[in-house]
Amino acid sequence: MGSKHFPTGLDGRQRDQDGQIHQKRSDTKVETLRKEYGPDFAKGFRSDAHLGTVRGATSKTLHELVKDTKSK
């Protein structure tokens, strides 16, 4: 069974055939996100922490967390 490929939008997020943006799940591990956004993503959190935990502790969206990573 092959994996689905969704086209990437201008903002780098994937969209399905209807144009809907796929959000990262809250159970995505920080380790996985660091592979995509760089080793400084969610500094101070363990690599096995989940995105939902980071968002709850920081009260930030994924977009804000990525923006913070890029501004350092």
N, C-alpha and C positions, 0 to 999 in steps of 0.2 A: 504494500500500500504506500503510495507516494505522499509526500507532504504537500500541503497547499502553499502556493506562493501568492502573497498579496502584494500589489504594487505599493511602492513607497511614495508618500505624499511629499510635498515641498518642505513640510516641517519635519520630515524624517520618520513620521509615524506611519504605520501600515494601515491601508484602507482595503475593505473588501469590495466586491463588485458593485455594491450599492453606494460606495463612497463613505461608509461608516468607519470611524477611527477605532482601532482596537486598543483598548487600555491595558496597561500592565495589571496583572492580578495582584491582589494584596498578599498572596502567599509566595510571590516571587522572591527568591533569596537575594540578599545584597551581593553575594558573590557573583551571581549571574548579571546583575545590573552593573557591577564594576567592570565586567568584561565589555559591556556595551558603552558605558559612560566614562570609564577611566578609573584608576586605582584610588582616586581621592573621593569617589562618590560615597556619601554617608560616612564620612570620617568619624571615628569614635564608636561605630557599631561593628559588631562581629560579622564575619562573612556569612554565617549561617542564620543571621537575623532575617526576618521577613520584611518586605516593603511596608506592610500594614503596621508593623511595630515601629518602624522608623517614622512613618507618617504620623502615627499617634503620639510619639514622643516629641516630635518637632512641630507638629501642627502645620506641616507644609505639604503641598502637592508634589507629585513626581516632577512636574515641570519646574517648580521652585527649587527642588533639591538638585536637579541637573544644572539649573542656572547658577546656583551657589558653587557647584563643582567647577564650572567653567570660569567663574569670576576670580578664582584663586590663582 
